């Protein structure tokens, strides 16, 4: 009985170690796909609606005449568009 308990504990530990290693590999692959492994920090831009800072590469944006506005998500972009159309 004691052997089964020890075996179960070892299996749980091995499971969490393998899961952690796989998550690390997947995170590195995603970072590499985004180009973040080049050693350069991505430029951060501020959302004019909520004030959140987001990486410029992944941000949604609107070009208005000669200026570009960046947004964290669709809801902030839509709110800004409504604000522009009401003016």
Secondary structure by P-SEA (a helix, b strand, c coil): caaaaaaaaaaaaaaaaaaaaaaaaaaaaaaaaaccccccccbbbbccccccccccccbbbbbcccbbbbbccaaaaaaaaaaaaac
